[in-house]
């Protein structure tokens, strides 16, 4: 009896879900942009992307010696955060946005940004990371 009840509930849910996913030609026409609209839209240039990031307080992605200096500064503040270098660089750039924007709870924000995979960052380490980002000059845009 319980199996039948469960089967009926599952069947009813399946019917409800398929009814919700149905669409008609009018819905499809609204959802799909016309070829004319997409052809006239402008592509965002790299300069526009860079300017948007700069105005948000995000420094450009460092390369070479600048990248290594950033990773060294981060390792000095919290050694585990550089275990995944790409994530550490991305987190540092994003943290600069909070620092440059006058964000609240910066230490907590840093601890969240620099916690990934098997790396856990405390607020105390977040404070050290913020200091390293400021003192190294990385967050200046």
Protein Blocks (a to p, Z undefined) as FASTA:
>chain_A
ZZmmmmmmmmmmmmmmmmmmpccfklmmmmpccfklmmmpccddfklmmmmmmmnopacd
dehjlmmmmmmmmmmmommlmmpmmlmmmmmmmmmmmmmnopahklmmmmmmmgghjbcc
dfklmmmmmmmmmmnommpZZ
